[in-house]
Amino acid sequence: MFLRRVMLRGGMGAMMMQAAKKVKETTGIVGLDVVPNAREVLVSLYTRTLKEIQAVPQDEGYRKAVESFTRHRLQVCQEEEDWEAIEKRLGCGQVEELIEEAQDELKLIGKMIEWEPWGVPEDYECELIEDDTSIPKHVPQHRPCQLPEEFFKTLEAVSTESVPKNEPAPQVKA
């Protein structure tokens, strides 16, 4: 006990507390390695993202969305020291996944600036090409199946905000 007090007074306590921090050994995701300085990497990536998104026009929805979630994530990374706390507060996966996502967002910002999808004139008309060629049977057509009758009853009940007196309210089936 005496030795512990001396160590705590002498500054060794802080060093021991640092050593007690939990170290991430694996992400549990094949091909995704642990990033020991993930917090610093995220702060750097988010800061760069906020800088590069400035090239997108201010009134564009894409810029507004990117700025919004990036500012939030940057703030969390600046407020939290521990990778576990960052993951818990953001609730968007592991810090290593967030790093990959931020790197992908930076690439997309570059492409968006190159493509300028916001630069399409209001009166722009594109050519519609119709093709009557039949689709081979082995190619799925991804047509939605017909909705069950209960769906339409529920929709009717919700849209009119009343349930017919002679019928029970439709139930959603799990």
ZABAKE-255765 format. One record per residue: residue in three letters; z, y, x of N, C-alpha, C in turn. Coordinates in nm, 3 decimals, m for minus. Last residue first. Layout:
(node 'ALA' (Z Y X) (Z Y X) (Z Y X))
...
This chain:
(node 'ALA' (m3.912 m1.032 m4.577) (m3.901 m1.037 m4.431) (m3.986 m1.147 m4.374))
(node 'LYS' (m4.036 m0.828 m4.832) (m4.011 m0.964 m4.784) (m4.009 m0.963 m4.632))
(node 'VAL' (m3.896 m0.584 m5.033) (m3.973 m0.609 m4.912) (m3.936 m0.747 m4.861))
(node 'GLN' (m3.914 m0.600 m5.386) (m3.837 m0.614 m5.262) (m3.930 m0.640 m5.145))
(node 'PRO' (m3.952 m0.394 m5.674) (m4.009 m0.486 m5.574) (m3.927 m0.485 m5.447))
(node 'ALA' (m3.713 m0.386 m5.934) (m3.776 m0.315 m5.822) (m3.831 m0.417 m5.723))
(node 'PRO' (m3.802 m0.567 m6.234) (m3.709 m0.533 m6.124) (m3.786 m0.462 m6.013))
(node 'GLU' (m3.936 m0.429 m6.533) (m3.957 m0.504 m6.410) (m3.850 m0.467 m6.308))
(node 'ASN' (m3.888 m0.264 m6.747) (m3.898 m0.406 m6.776) (m3.919 m0.491 m6.651))
(node 'LYS' (m3.893 m0.005 m6.642) (m3.767 m0.059 m6.695) (m3.773 m0.210 m6.718))
(node 'PRO' (m4.048 0.070 m6.328) (m4.060 0.034 m6.470) (m3.935 m0.038 m6.520))
(node 'VAL' (m3.896 0.313 m6.131) (m3.929 0.172 m6.142) (m3.941 0.141 m6.290))
(node 'SER' (m3.998 0.609 m5.965) (m3.934 0.542 m6.077) (m3.981 0.398 m6.081))
(node 'GLU' (m4.147 0.751 m5.786) (m4.001 0.759 m5.778) (m3.933 0.702 m5.900))
(node 'THR' (m4.411 0.729 m5.751) (m4.370 0.786 m5.879) (m4.219 0.804 m5.886))
(node 'SER' (m4.415 0.620 m5.493) (m4.491 0.743 m5.520) (m4.452 0.808 m5.653))
(node 'VAL' (m4.260 0.391 m5.521) (m4.217 0.497 m5.429) (m4.288 0.628 m5.462))
(node 'ALA' (m4.409 0.243 m5.704) (m4.270 0.279 m5.734) (m4.223 0.394 m5.647))
(node 'GLU' (m4.652 0.213 m5.564) (m4.649 0.281 m5.693) (m4.507 0.329 m5.725))
(node 'LEU' (m4.561 0.064 m5.347) (m4.623 0.193 m5.326) (m4.620 0.275 m5.454))
(node 'THR' (m4.478 m0.168 m5.479) (m4.381 m0.086 m5.405) (m4.435 0.054 m5.383))
(node 'LYS' (m4.724 m0.254 m5.578) (m4.614 m0.226 m5.671) (m4.510 m0.136 m5.604))
(node 'PHE' (m4.861 m0.295 m5.341) (m4.909 m0.192 m5.432) (m4.802 m0.156 m5.535))
(node 'PHE' (m4.711 m0.505 m5.232) (m4.727 m0.381 m5.158) (m4.766 m0.268 m5.253))
(node 'GLU' (m4.741 m0.713 m5.411) (m4.609 m0.648 m5.400) (m4.618 m0.515 m5.328))
(node 'GLU' (m4.996 m0.807 m5.359) (m4.975 m0.727 m5.479) (m4.842 m0.652 m5.474))
(node 'PRO' (m5.083 m0.778 m5.008) (m5.027 m0.848 m5.123) (m5.000 m0.753 m5.239))
(node 'LEU' (m5.404 m0.679 m4.877) (m5.260 m0.656 m4.891) (m5.208 m0.729 m5.015))
(node 'GLN' (m5.631 m0.872 m4.696) (m5.601 m0.806 m4.821) (m5.448 m0.794 m4.835))
(node 'CYS' (m5.651 m0.803 m4.343) (m5.645 m0.894 m4.458) (m5.609 m0.813 m4.583))
(node 'PRO' (m5.882 m0.606 m4.156) (m5.748 m0.628 m4.211) (m5.753 m0.723 m4.331))
(node 'ARG' (m6.090 m0.745 m3.912) (m6.082 m0.679 m4.043) (m5.944 m0.707 m4.099))
(node 'HIS' (m6.177 m0.836 m3.661) (m6.051 m0.763 m3.680) (m6.048 m0.682 m3.809))
(node 'GLN' (m6.378 m0.995 m3.587) (m6.414 m0.865 m3.642) (m6.292 m0.779 m3.671))
(node 'PRO' (m6.439 m1.201 m3.301) (m6.352 m1.160 m3.411) (m6.385 m1.019 m3.457))
(node 'VAL' (m6.719 m1.387 m3.239) (m6.657 m1.259 m3.208) (m6.568 m1.218 m3.326))
(node 'HIS' (m6.850 m1.610 m3.332) (m6.737 m1.632 m3.240) (m6.664 m1.503 m3.203))
(node 'LYS' (m7.064 m1.514 m3.484) (m6.948 m1.570 m3.553) (m6.827 m1.589 m3.462))
(node 'PRO' (m7.198 m1.194 m3.382) (m7.190 m1.340 m3.370) (m7.059 m1.392 m3.430))
(node 'ILE' (m7.301 m0.952 m3.610) (m7.200 m0.987 m3.511) (m7.193 m1.139 m3.503))
(node 'SER' (m7.636 m0.826 m3.641) (m7.521 m0.903 m3.691) (m7.428 m0.941 m3.576))
(node 'THR' (m7.746 m0.495 m3.617) (m7.739 m0.627 m3.554) (m7.615 m0.700 m3.603))
(node 'ASP' (m7.775 m0.241 m3.705) (m7.765 m0.346 m3.808) (m7.753 m0.486 m3.749))
(node 'ASP' (m7.635 0.050 m3.605) (m7.693 m0.073 m3.552) (m7.669 m0.184 m3.653))
(node 'GLU' (m7.662 0.399 m3.574) (m7.630 0.283 m3.657) (m7.703 0.163 m3.603))
(node 'ILE' (m7.522 0.662 m3.415) (m7.621 0.557 m3.397) (m7.577 0.437 m3.480))
(node 'LEU' (m7.489 0.999 m3.446) (m7.439 0.872 m3.497) (m7.551 0.769 m3.486))
(node 'GLU' (m7.427 1.254 m3.220) (m7.528 1.171 m3.282) (m7.465 1.039 m3.324))
(node 'CYS' (m7.202 1.522 m3.296) (m7.244 1.409 m3.214) (m7.343 1.324 m3.293))
(node 'GLU' (m7.173 1.866 m3.285) (m7.210 1.750 m3.366) (m7.255 1.639 m3.273))
(node 'TYR' (m6.959 2.143 m3.264) (m7.025 2.033 m3.194) (m7.051 1.917 m3.289))
(node 'ASP' (m6.823 2.363 m3.354) (m6.946 2.327 m3.426) (m7.022 2.212 m3.359))
(node 'GLU' (m6.613 2.391 m3.174) (m6.584 2.361 m3.315) (m6.708 2.309 m3.388))
(node 'PRO' (m6.664 2.238 m2.850) (m6.681 2.348 m2.946) (m6.658 2.301 m3.090))
(node 'VAL' (m6.425 2.095 m2.644) (m6.533 2.063 m2.736) (m6.545 2.178 m2.838))
(node 'GLY' (m6.215 2.116 m2.465) (m6.325 2.210 m2.451) (m6.442 2.183 m2.544))
(node 'TRP' (m6.028 1.921 m2.468) (m5.999 2.038 m2.552) (m6.114 2.138 m2.549))
(node 'PRO' (m6.102 1.740 m2.275) (m6.129 1.705 m2.416) (m6.100 1.821 m2.511))
(node 'GLU' (m6.163 1.750 m1.980) (m6.145 1.866 m2.069) (m6.174 1.832 m2.216))
(node 'TRP' (m6.193 1.575 m1.764) (m6.269 1.552 m1.887) (m6.268 1.671 m1.982))
(node 'GLU' (m6.015 1.679 m1.566) (m6.156 1.653 m1.535) (m6.240 1.646 m1.662))
(node 'ILE' (m5.775 1.681 m1.705) (m5.826 1.807 m1.650) (m5.976 1.794 m1.619))
(node 'MET' (m5.755 1.408 m1.753) (m5.765 1.501 m1.866) (m5.820 1.636 m1.820))
(node 'LYS' (m5.726 1.311 m1.491) (m5.843 1.274 m1.571) (m5.862 1.371 m1.688))
(node 'GLY' (m5.476 1.425 m1.423) (m5.596 1.454 m1.344) (m5.723 1.425 m1.421))
(node 'ILE' (m5.317 1.301 m1.615) (m5.330 1.447 m1.616) (m5.455 1.487 m1.538))
(node 'LEU' (m5.336 1.035 m1.529) (m5.397 1.075 m1.655) (m5.414 1.226 m1.664))
(node 'LYS' (m5.186 1.045 m1.294) (m5.328 1.009 m1.287) (m5.400 1.055 m1.414))
(node 'LEU' (m4.937 1.109 m1.406) (m5.000 1.201 m1.311) (m5.150 1.173 m1.298))
(node 'GLU' (m4.893 0.876 m1.552) (m4.910 1.004 m1.624) (m4.976 1.106 m1.533))
(node 'ASP' (m4.857 0.690 m1.348) (m4.972 0.678 m1.437) (m4.999 0.808 m1.511))
(node 'GLN' (m4.614 0.784 m1.247) (m4.733 0.783 m1.160) (m4.860 0.773 m1.244))
(node 'ALA' (m4.452 0.737 m1.470) (m4.472 0.874 m1.423) (m4.594 0.884 m1.331))
(node 'GLU' (m4.465 0.456 m1.480) (m4.514 0.535 m1.592) (m4.542 0.679 m1.550))
(node 'GLU' (m4.340 0.387 m1.239) (m4.480 0.350 m1.263) (m4.541 0.434 m1.374))
(node 'ILE' (m4.085 0.494 m1.299) (m4.162 0.543 m1.184) (m4.310 0.511 m1.203))
(node 'LEU' (m4.008 0.338 m1.513) (m4.026 0.482 m1.534) (m4.107 0.543 m1.420))
(node 'GLU' (m3.977 0.097 m1.382) (m4.082 0.109 m1.484) (m4.112 0.256 m1.512))
(node 'GLU' (m3.757 0.163 m1.228) (m3.881 0.126 m1.161) (m4.000 0.132 m1.257))
(node 'VAL' (m3.563 0.202 m1.419) (m3.609 0.317 m1.343) (m3.740 0.287 m1.270))
(node 'GLN' (m3.645 0.018 m1.721) (m3.582 0.031 m1.591) (m3.640 0.149 m1.515))
(node 'GLY' (m3.657 0.167 m2.052) (m3.683 0.065 m1.951) (m3.609 0.094 m1.823))
(node 'CYS' (m3.569 0.382 m2.198) (m3.713 0.358 m2.190) (m3.748 0.256 m2.083))
(node 'GLY' (m3.319 0.507 m2.222) (m3.354 0.397 m2.312) (m3.503 0.365 m2.313))
(node 'LEU' (m3.186 0.721 m2.105) (m3.327 0.737 m2.145) (m3.370 0.627 m2.241))
(node 'ARG' (m2.926 0.621 m2.064) (m2.949 0.746 m2.139) (m3.092 0.760 m2.187))
(node 'LYS' (m2.974 0.384 m1.914) (m2.903 0.379 m2.042) (m2.932 0.504 m2.126))
(node 'GLU' (m3.104 0.474 m1.684) (m3.169 0.377 m1.771) (m3.106 0.377 m1.910))
(node 'ILE' (m2.901 0.643 m1.583) (m3.034 0.697 m1.617) (m3.104 0.604 m1.715))
(node 'ALA' (m2.698 0.459 m1.535) (m2.676 0.566 m1.632) (m2.808 0.628 m1.676))
(node 'GLU' (m2.815 0.306 m1.334) (m2.778 0.243 m1.461) (m2.759 0.348 m1.571))
(node 'TRP' (m2.844 0.485 m1.123) (m2.963 0.430 m1.188) (m2.932 0.369 m1.323))
(node 'ASP' (m2.639 0.774 m1.107) (m2.651 0.629 m1.102) (m2.773 0.581 m1.179))
(node 'GLU' (m2.620 1.043 m1.154) (m2.635 0.999 m1.015) (m2.675 0.852 m1.007))
(node 'GLU' (m2.751 1.269 m1.395) (m2.692 1.138 m1.364) (m2.719 1.101 m1.218))
(node 'GLU' (m2.886 1.512 m1.403) (m2.746 1.506 m1.447) (m2.677 1.377 m1.406))
(node 'GLN' (m3.143 1.457 m1.322) (m3.065 1.555 m1.245) (m2.917 1.548 m1.279))
(node 'CYS' (m3.225 1.276 m1.515) (m3.220 1.233 m1.375) (m3.140 1.329 m1.289))
(node 'VAL' (m3.216 1.444 m1.741) (m3.129 1.327 m1.734) (m3.115 1.281 m1.589))
(node 'GLN' (m3.421 1.626 m1.670) (m3.283 1.672 m1.690) (m3.184 1.556 m1.679))
(node 'LEU' (m3.643 1.456 m1.668) (m3.601 1.524 m1.545) (m3.456 1.569 m1.556))
(node 'ARG' (m3.656 1.388 m1.939) (m3.630 1.284 m1.840) (m3.583 1.344 m1.708))
(node 'HIS' (m3.714 1.643 m2.051) (m3.596 1.567 m2.092) (m3.558 1.464 m1.986))
(node 'ARG' (m3.956 1.706 m1.926) (m3.838 1.792 m1.906) (m3.710 1.717 m1.940))
(node 'THR' (m4.112 1.497 m2.031) (m4.089 1.505 m1.887) (m3.969 1.593 m1.857))
(node 'PHE' (m4.128 1.545 m2.304) (m4.057 1.426 m2.259) (m4.029 1.430 m2.109))
(node 'SER' (m4.254 1.811 m2.291) (m4.132 1.782 m2.365) (m4.059 1.660 m2.310))
(node 'GLU' (m4.491 1.786 m2.144) (m4.385 1.876 m2.099) (m4.252 1.841 m2.165))
(node 'VAL' (m4.630 1.605 m2.308) (m4.596 1.569 m2.170) (m4.482 1.656 m2.119))
(node 'ALA' (m4.657 1.758 m2.546) (m4.588 1.629 m2.547) (m4.542 1.591 m2.407))
(node 'LYS' (m4.804 1.981 m2.457) (m4.673 1.999 m2.521) (m4.592 1.870 m2.517))
(node 'ARG' (m5.040 1.860 m2.366) (m4.951 1.932 m2.273) (m4.812 1.946 m2.331))
(node 'TYR' (m5.137 1.755 m2.608) (m5.110 1.667 m2.495) (m5.013 1.734 m2.398))
(node 'GLY' (m5.182 1.983 m2.767) (m5.077 1.887 m2.802) (m5.039 1.796 m2.687))
(node 'GLU' (m5.240 2.301 m2.622) (m5.284 2.163 m2.644) (m5.166 2.070 m2.669))
(node 'ASP' (m5.171 2.556 m2.550) (m5.159 2.522 m2.692) (m5.204 2.379 m2.723))
(node 'GLN' (m5.221 2.579 m2.272) (m5.084 2.584 m2.324) (m5.069 2.537 m2.468))
(node 'PRO' (m5.452 2.364 m2.105) (m5.424 2.480 m2.191) (m5.290 2.467 m2.264))
(node 'VAL' (m5.348 2.232 m1.793) (m5.394 2.202 m1.929) (m5.362 2.323 m2.016))
(node 'ALA' (m5.218 2.307 m1.567) (m5.364 2.326 m1.569) (m5.424 2.297 m1.705))
(node 'GLN' (m4.959 2.224 m1.594) (m4.986 2.366 m1.618) (m5.136 2.395 m1.623))
(node 'ILE' (m4.928 1.973 m1.505) (m4.966 1.985 m1.647) (m4.996 2.132 m1.682))
(node 'GLU' (m4.830 2.004 m1.244) (m4.972 1.973 m1.264) (m5.017 1.991 m1.409))
(node 'LYS' (m4.554 2.057 m1.285) (m4.639 2.153 m1.213) (m4.786 2.130 m1.247))
(node 'LEU' (m4.464 1.833 m1.416) (m4.449 1.963 m1.482) (m4.535 2.069 m1.415))
(node 'THR' (m4.519 1.644 m1.213) (m4.586 1.636 m1.343) (m4.581 1.771 m1.414))
(node 'ARG' (m4.339 1.721 m1.013) (m4.483 1.730 m0.989) (m4.562 1.728 m1.119))
(node 'THR' (m4.101 1.655 m1.144) (m4.124 1.793 m1.102) (m4.274 1.816 m1.079))
(node 'TYR' (m4.135 1.379 m1.172) (m4.126 1.463 m1.292) (m4.150 1.610 m1.259))
(node 'LEU' (m4.138 1.298 m0.900) (m4.254 1.275 m0.987) (m4.252 1.364 m1.110))
(node 'SER' (m3.878 1.381 m0.815) (m3.998 1.431 m0.749) (m4.121 1.416 m0.839))
(node 'VAL' (m3.717 1.230 m0.986) (m3.706 1.376 m0.986) (m3.831 1.437 m0.925))
(node 'LEU' (m3.798 0.969 m0.906) (m3.824 1.018 m1.042) (m3.817 1.170 m1.049))
(node 'VAL' (m3.701 0.963 m0.643) (m3.844 0.945 m0.668) (m3.880 1.000 m0.806))
(node 'GLU' (m3.428 0.987 m0.689) (m3.497 1.091 m0.613) (m3.648 1.084 m0.637))
(node 'ARG' (m3.385 0.745 m0.832) (m3.351 0.874 m0.890) (m3.428 0.987 m0.821))
(node 'ALA' (m3.457 0.541 m0.650) (m3.535 0.565 m0.772) (m3.509 0.702 m0.832))
(node 'ASN' (m3.407 0.432 m0.397) (m3.389 0.576 m0.420) (m3.465 0.620 m0.545))
(node 'PRO' (m3.477 0.159 m0.416) (m3.339 0.197 m0.391) (m3.310 0.346 m0.415))
(node 'VAL' (m3.654 m0.009 m0.638) (m3.670 0.116 m0.563) (m3.529 0.170 m0.540))
(node 'VAL' (m3.754 m0.345 m0.655) (m3.646 m0.248 m0.670) (m3.678 m0.126 m0.584))
(node 'ASP' (m4.088 m0.431 m0.765) (m3.978 m0.431 m0.669) (m3.876 m0.322 m0.701))
(node 'LEU' (m4.263 m0.618 m0.965) (m4.201 m0.486 m0.971) (m4.075 m0.488 m0.883))
(node 'GLY' (m4.351 m0.878 m0.963) (m4.437 m0.775 m0.905) (m4.380 m0.635 m0.907))
(node 'VAL' (m4.174 m0.969 m1.248) (m4.260 m1.015 m1.139) (m4.351 m0.901 m1.093))
(node 'ILE' (m3.865 m0.840 m1.309) (m4.005 m0.832 m1.352) (m4.092 m0.868 m1.232))
(node 'GLY' (m3.615 m0.814 m1.218) (m3.638 m0.924 m1.309) (m3.780 m0.926 m1.363))
(node 'THR' (m3.548 m0.639 m1.030) (m3.583 m0.582 m1.161) (m3.596 m0.692 m1.265))
(node 'THR' (m3.264 m0.690 m0.815) (m3.396 m0.727 m0.866) (m3.420 m0.658 m1.000))
(node 'GLU' (m3.037 m0.555 m0.728) (m3.096 m0.657 m0.641) (m3.237 m0.696 m0.685))
(node 'LYS' (m2.877 m0.252 m0.715) (m2.972 m0.332 m0.792) (m3.042 m0.429 m0.697))
(node 'VAL' (m2.537 m0.211 m0.658) (m2.670 m0.210 m0.598) (m2.760 m0.302 m0.680))
(node 'LYS' (m2.277 m0.007 m0.768) (m2.354 m0.128 m0.792) (m2.495 m0.111 m0.735))
(node 'LYS' (m2.044 0.130 m0.540) (m2.152 0.149 m0.636) (m2.235 0.022 m0.648))
(node 'ALA' (m1.870 0.094 m0.331) (m1.843 0.016 m0.452) (m1.952 0.033 m0.558))
(node 'ALA' (m1.935 0.275 m0.142) (m1.974 0.137 m0.116) (m1.957 0.050 m0.239))
(node 'GLN' (m1.813 0.498 m0.255) (m1.958 0.494 m0.244) (m2.007 0.351 m0.225))
(node 'MET' (m1.546 0.426 m0.223) (m1.598 0.442 m0.358) (m1.751 0.436 m0.356))
(node 'MET' (m1.524 0.433 0.052) (m1.507 0.305 m0.015) (m1.563 0.311 m0.156))
(node 'MET' (m1.555 0.704 0.094) (m1.652 0.612 0.151) (m1.645 0.476 0.084))
(node 'ALA' (m1.330 0.798 m0.036) (m1.462 0.838 m0.085) (m1.569 0.744 m0.033))
(node 'GLY' (m1.132 0.687 0.128) (m1.140 0.650 m0.013) (m1.277 0.683 m0.071))
(node 'MET' (m1.138 0.809 0.369) (m1.196 0.676 0.363) (m1.213 0.632 0.218))
(node 'GLY' (m0.997 1.039 0.379) (m1.138 1.048 0.344) (m1.205 0.912 0.334))
(node 'GLY' (m0.727 1.015 0.418) (m0.810 1.041 0.535) (m0.959 1.046 0.504))
(node 'ARG' (m0.617 0.937 0.180) (m0.595 1.074 0.227) (m0.692 1.110 0.339))
(node 'LEU' (m0.700 0.670 0.174) (m0.746 0.761 0.070) (m0.729 0.905 0.114))
(node 'MET' (m0.568 0.567 0.400) (m0.714 0.564 0.395) (m0.767 0.662 0.291))
(node 'VAL' (m0.304 0.602 0.322) (m0.353 0.670 0.441) (m0.506 0.676 0.439))
(node 'ARG' (m0.295 0.433 0.102) (m0.271 0.577 0.085) (m0.325 0.655 0.203))
(node 'ARG' (m0.343 0.183 0.223) (m0.437 0.234 0.123) (m0.420 0.384 0.105))
(node 'LEU' (m0.116 0.155 0.386) (m0.248 0.165 0.448) (m0.351 0.223 0.351))
(node 'PHE' (0.082 0.125 0.192) (0.086 0.239 0.282) (m0.052 0.262 0.344))
(node 'MET' (0.000 m0.119 0.082) (0.000 0.000 0.000) (0.000 0.125 0.087))
